[in-house]
Amino acid sequence: MDIDGAEPGGGPSGEYGSCVRLDPEARDPRSRPDPLCAAGPVVPVLLPGGVTAWLVTRHQAGKAVLADGRFVKDIGAWRAWRGGEVPRSWPLAPLLTVANMTTATAGDHTRLRAPLARAFTARRVAGLRPRVEELAGELLDGLAAEGPAGPVELRARFAHPLPIRVICELFGVSDDRRPRLQSLCQALFAAPAGPADALATHRELRAALADLLRAKREDPGDDLTSALVAPGHGLSGSELVDTLLLMIVAGHETTVNLLVNAVYALLTHPGQLTLVRGGQVPWSAVVEETLRWDPPVANFPFRYALCDVDLAGRTIRAGDPVMLSYAAFGRDPRQHGPGADRFDVTRPPTRHLAFGHGIHHCLGAPLARLEAAVALPALFDRFPGLALDDPGQRPLRRPSMVFNGLRELPVVLGPPGGS
């Protein structure tokens, strides 16, 4: 992040004044929230490609936007998009134009969410615990079999394969389809060489998901994709594809980041790890504190003002885009106290917005919490001597405006403990 008085480019020209430049290539995007919070509750920002928006950085202001019907998800309400000031080739455009619940408002949001809400029940998620435990155990067995010598890249070897296997099993993605989906997901979240690459990856991924839907129509099974294509679902073909895109792609990537961020937080705060391993603090507290302090999603675009709205002292004009900074919400001292910038698993329970709010609360939240609650204690029980490979070297963050996670997490496992 650069606070450099950058002038606005694409978007409402000149209306925002000096902007904070958000740079997805910053070495440590986690350092952004503190200066962002200091800049004010609603900050004008300049995004890659010269696109200008408002970034909400305070918990209460963000909660207000999530609950306010004057802010909608329909991209047609974005004045700069309608006017052609933002090109259709803008790399973030696919995220804003998909036909799923993340871009829907009011009745459409309810209609798109309902099929998953019926299939993605709390009972079904709770029933996944034995399988999640089994998959985590298999991955840890594989690591233990290699012995303690040499560093292991934990993101690639544990934090990534667990959620992708869980989500693929939940949605009935067969073994032969998983490598292609995994490759496309990784390409989608990598820094693209240009807009054409991002759009090409998005098109190929949608084609792969459309093929999965066709297969499930012909041969349905006991999985959520089959439930989505069952008669009476009420979703169009493109809506089905984009709903799968949301649940499979974003659903696993956020959990990967949650796991990696939690492990890194514990390994860099050994006193906190001692409390958890000693049973003085439950693992659920680690999960919630990570979600607050270093959430899987940093910033999420966009909501658009239907009319002029006064938000925390700023006038958001009709047609302006508003982005929510979940990373900044979690560091807001007005919500989380003067020590909001500290990772503290003993913190009294405080409400965070890492999974959204109200009708926009994430459907996958119970699954993400379940996977983390299983994976984290299993990892540290199996490898009680787990440590960073190079404690003096801060790992690089993945270059993303939206997702917040490490590119890799090299660790030394140490001798395995109990199985």
N, C-alpha and C positions, 0 to 999 in steps of 0.2 A: 504494500500500500504506500502511495506517495501522497502527502498532503502538500500540493505544490501550486495551488491556484490555477490548475489546468482549466482552459476554456472549454465549454461544451462543444461537441461536434454534432453527430446525428441526434435527432430528437428535438425537443423544444429549444430552439436556438436562443441563447441569451437569457432565458427566463430563470435559470438556476444560479447564475453568478459563478463564482469560483467553485470548482468541484474537487472532491477527493478522487484521485485516480486509483482504481482497484486493479491490481496487477496479478493475474493468476500464476505468473511465473515467480512471484516473490518467494524467497528461500523459505520463509517460515510464516505462512499466512495466519497461523494461530496467534501471532503477535499483533494482528490487526485490531482485535476487539477493543483493547484499552484506549488507543488514540481515537478510534471511531467513537467510542462512548464519550470521550472528552470533547469531540467535535460537536456533539449535540444529539438530541433524540431523533431528529430527522435530518439526514445529511445529503446534499447533492453529490452524486458520484458520476464519474466518467468511466464507462466500461470499455473493454476492447472494441475497436471498430468505431470509436467516437460516439457511442450511444450513451445518452444521458438519462439518468433516472434518479429517484429519491431512494435512499437507503434508510430504513428504520432500524435504530440501534438500541432502543430501550424496551424493556420487557412489557411495560404497561401499554406503550404506544403500539407495539407489535400485536399484543393481544387485542387491542381495540380495532386494528385493521382487520385481523382475522374474523372478528365478529360483526364488522360493519358492512351492511349490504350496499353501501355506496362505493365500495371497492369490489370490482368484479374481475373474473378471470378471462373474460372474452377478449381476445386480442383485437377484435374489431373496434373496441373502445379506445385503443391506443392511437392517439392523434398522429404521432410520427409514423406509425405503421401504415395507417390509412393514407397518409399523404405521400408515402413512398420515400420518406427521408431515411428510413431503415431498410436496407436491401433484404430481399427474401433469402439471399445467400448468407446472411449474418449467421455465424456459427451457433449461436444460441437459439436461432429461429426454430429448429425442430423441437426443442423443449417447450416452446410456447405455442406451437400449432398442433400438437398431438390431440387426438380426440379421446381423452380419458378424464378422470375426475380431477386431475391437477389443473386442467384448463377450463373446467366447467363451473357454471354458476347456478345457484338456486335449483330449479326443477331439473335441469340437465345433470347437475351434480348428484342429486338424489337418485336419478334414474341410472346413472353410470356406476354409482357406488353400490346400489342395492344388490346386484347379483353376487358381488364379492362378499358383501356383508352377510348374505345368507349362507355362502359356502365357507367363508373364512371365519368360522365361529370360534369362540373361546374354548369350547369343548374339543374341537378338532385340533386347535393349537396345543392344548394341554396334552392331548393324546400323542403328540409327536415327541414328547420328552424321551421315552425309551429309545426311539430311533436316533434322536440327536445325540444322546449319550453313547449309543453304539458307534455312530459315525465319528464322533470326537475320539473315542477310544481307539478306533482303527487308525486314525491319523497319528495319534500319539504313539501307538505301537510301532508304526512305521518309522517315526523319528527315533524312538528308543532303540530300535534294531540297528540303527547306523552307528550307535555308540556316541560318547560325549565329545569326541575330538572334532575340532573345526567349527566354524560358525555356520549357523542355519538361518536362512531367510524366512522368518516366521510368517510374514504376510503370505508369501507364495506357498508355504508348506503346511500352514494350519489355518490362519485367519481367513484366507480366501476359499480354499476347497470346502470347508465345512458349510458356510452359508450357501454356496452355489449348489452343493449336493442336496442340501435340505430343500431349497426352493425348487430345484429341478424335480425332485421326487414329489413334492407337493403339487406341482403343476403337470406332472406326468411327462416330463422331458426324458426321452429314452437315452440310454448310454451313447448311442451312435450320434445323437444330435448335440450332446453337451459340448464336445470340443469346439465346434463351430460357434455355438452361442457364447462360450467363454471367451473365445478369441475376439469376437465382435464386441462384446461388452468391454473388454480391456482396451480395444481400439477406440471405442466411443468415449472412454474417460481419459484417454491419453491426450496430450496436447497435439491438436491437429496441425499438419503442415500448412493448411489453408482451408478456407470455407468449403471448397470442393471436396476435400477429404472427409470432413465432418458430415456433409450431406450424403456422400456416397456410402459411408459406414452406416448411417441411419437408414438409408434405403435398403441396404443389404440385410440389416438386422430385422427390419419390418418384413422383408420377404421370407426370412427364416421363420419368423413367428407366424406368418400367414400359412406357411407350409405345415407347421405344427397344428394349427387350427383345422386345416383340411384333414390331416391324419386323424384327429380326435373325432371329427364328424363321422368318418368312415369306421373307426374302431374305438369307441369311447371306453374309458376305464374309470376307476375310482380315484379321480384326481380333479383338481380345480379347473383345469382347461376343459375337460369334458363337461363339467358343471356349467361352464360359461356358454358352451355351444349347444347345450340341451334346449329343446323347444321351449319357447316362452321367455328366453333371456332378455329380449327386447333391445339388443344392441346391434348396430350395423356392423358390417365387415371391418371397416376401418376402426370403429370404436373397440371391437374385440381385439384387433391387433395392438392398438395403442394401450389398451388395458393390460394386456400381457407384457407389453414393453415396460409399463410402469412397475408391475408386480415382480417380474423376473429380473429385470435389469436393475432398477433403482432399489428393489427389495433386497437384493443380495449385496450390492455395493455399500449401502448404508451399514449393514451388519458387519461387513468386513472392516469398515472404518471404526465402528464401535469397538470391535475386538482389539484391533491394533492400537487404537488410541488408549484403551484401558490398560493394555499390557505396558505400553510405553510410559504411561502416567505412574503405574505402580513401580516399574523398574527405576524411575527417576525420583521416586519418593519412597525410599526403603522403609522409613518409619511407618508410613501408611500401610505398606505391604505387611509389615510385622503385625500390625493390629488386626488385619483381616485374617492372616494365616493363623493367628493365635485365637481366633474365634471371638475377639472382642467387638468386631464389627462384621455384619453379614455381607456376603458377596453382592447382594442386591444393592447395598449402599455404594459399592464400587461402580456398579452399572449406572445408577442414577447420577452419581457425582461426575462420571465421565460424560454422560449425556449433557449435563449442565456445563461443565468446564471445557470440554473439547468435543463438541457434538459432531456426528457424522456428516451433517449438512452445515456448511458455513453460511451461505446466502441463497435465498430462493427467489427467483423471478416468476412472474410479475403479477401484481394486481393493478388495475387501472381505475382511476377515479371517474365515476360517472358524472360528477358535478364538482364544483369547487368545494374543498373540504379543509377545514382548519384542523391540523394534526400537530399537537404538541408545539404550538406556536408558529408553525409553517403553514402557508397556504398551498395546498396541493391543487393544481388547476385541473379542470375537467380534461380527461384524455392523457394525463401524466401517468407514467408507470412507477410503481412502488415496489421495491425489493425489500425483503425481510432478512435481517442479519441474525440468524439463530446463534452464531458464535458470539456476537456482541450481547444478545439477550442474556446468555448464561453468565456473562461477566459484569452484569449491571449491578452496581452496589446498592441501588435503590430497591432492588428486589432481593438480592442475596447477601446484603450486608457489606461492611467495609473490607472484608477479606474475600470478596467475590473473585479476585484474580488468583486465589490459592486453591490448589487441589487438596481437598480435605474430606476424607470419607466419614469423619465423625460429625460432619455438618448436620444440624437438625434438618429433617425433611423440608425441602422448599419446592414449590411448584416451578418447573421449567417448561419451556415451550419446544423442546427438541423434537417432539412428535406432533407439533401443531396444537390447535385448540378448537374446541367446538365441533362443528360439522366437518372441519378440515383436520381433525385429529387422525393420525396415520392408522390405517387398518392393520398394517403389519407390525405395529408396536409390540403386541404381546409375543409375537414370534421372535422379534429381535431381542427382547428381554429374556425370553426363554433360552435362546442360543447362547447369549452372553453368560447367563446364570449357570449354564451347564459347562461351557467351554473354559471359562476363566479358572474356576477351582480345579477342573480336571487337568489343565495345563500346569498350574503351579504345584498341584499334588504330585503329578508324575515327574516334574523336574524342579525339585525344591531349590536347586542352585542356579536356576535360570538367571541370566545376567545379560546386559548389553555387550555386544562384541567389542565396541569401542565407546566407552562411556563419555569420552571427551568430544565425540563427533555427533552433532545433532543431525538426525536423519532428515533427508529432503522430503518436503511435502509434495503430493501429487498436484500438478498444475491444473487447477480447476477453479472456476468462479463459484461453483455450486457445492461440490463435495469437498470434505475436509478429512484428509487421511494421509498417511505416509506412503511414499513410493515403495519403500521396503523397510524391514526391521530386522537387521542382522543381530542374532543373539547367540550366546553360548549356552547350551542346554545343561551341561553338567551331568553327573551320574543320575540315572532315573531312580525315582523313589518307588512307592507302592503303585500297583497297577489299578 
